[in-house]
Amino acid sequence: MKFRPTVAEIDLGAIRHNVEALGSFLAPGVERLAVVKANAYGHGTVEVARAALDAGATRLGVALVEEGIVLRDAGIDAPVVMLVEPPLEAAKAVVEHRITPSISTPAAAQAVSDAASIDGSTIAVHVCVDTGMHREGMDYERGVAFVGEVASLPGLEVEGVWSHFALGEQAEHPFTARQIELFAAFCDELSRAGIDVAVRHLTSSAGIVLYPASHFDLVRMGIMIYGLYPDEALRARCELRPALRLSSAVSLTRRLGAGEGISYGLTWAPERDTTIANIPIGYGDGFARMLSNTGDVLIGGKRRRIAGRVTMDTLMVDCGDDDVSVGDEVALIGSQGAETIDATEIASRIGTINYEVVCSIGPRVPRRYIR
Ligand SMILES: Cc1ncc(COP(=O)(O)O)c(C=O)c1O
């Protein structure tokens, strides 16, 4: 049952298009992993996973064991790589659901090995090495020895090794070049030590376009499969289609007199009489309160400024003397007529990144899929 008109439409054709577009940068044989953590950046884990696999992705990436279980419960059989080391107490669930964990510490390696041994199975793991981001990963100097140690534990097969860029969205950055060099040297050293690892991976979306030397055996595609750019300079290099459109409908209109304040705190008042339209979405849906008095929405193909504070369930916009009625369509993210508001515009208005804008769209907003 759905009474409120607020909805996020997800164009799965756009997801497929974007996965294919990224594939065009890769040499034959390089695998594509679709990152579907955080509810597929707000787009819906299972639907996006299926669309990405349809379009040529061969693996999925998650952050939580729970996210991997959602995929398995939906009947998705593709390899699922956890890009965060699992908590020790999750080792059994990781094994049971055939999730491929990232391993950065001896404790996690031991826990997963113990769980696999009890289960009598062998589980693929991807060892993470730190090449400079200093978030996850075994210390670089210990990396090769650590892979050897993990490989020697019962029930574990080191299928992959990986690392992550700190500045991957900036073209020709010396720090990124250095990370590529370090990762390549690490892989060479593994070979020399007689440790064969099938799946070496380093880059996320941006490096697919900007750093061909970072492709190795697999690339991890996140933001760009959603049709958003990690940096605007990439727009000219790769044609993507935004997959998410957030819309609603006007729920109430009123005339507001000049000088009359509106919403909590009465932070805004019109200079002359105006029509205000209420829209049933607010920060309780992940639509940022920081957009108060600074964000726009589209009604009737025109931009309308948010008037006063965004509240938990409702925001109000200034429509001037235009003829705006209850039920009129409102585009919050997406196009209407010739106008477009994208997640990147919203992000720049509130000092964040487009990733956070789409990830924040909460569970109260139903997702509708266009197949
Ligand atoms: C380890 C790892 N790989 C890949 C990605 C995907 O990055 P992007 O969305 O920039 O493609 C992320 C995103 O947070 C990540 O943490």
The ligand as an ORCA input file, in Angstrom:
! r2SCAN-3c Opt
* xyz 0 1
  C      36.901     -0.782     -1.596
  C      36.024     -0.084     -2.559
  N      36.074     -0.397     -3.848
  C      35.294      0.209     -4.767
  C      34.418      1.193     -4.389
  C      33.592      1.870     -5.432
  O      34.028      3.180     -5.619
  P      33.337      4.111     -6.674
  O      31.939      4.263     -6.210
  O      34.099      5.388     -6.626
  O      33.429      3.413     -7.988
  C      34.335      1.572     -3.051
  C      33.401      2.622     -2.663
  O      33.279      3.110     -1.598
  C      35.166      0.916     -2.112
  O      35.123      1.225     -0.811
*
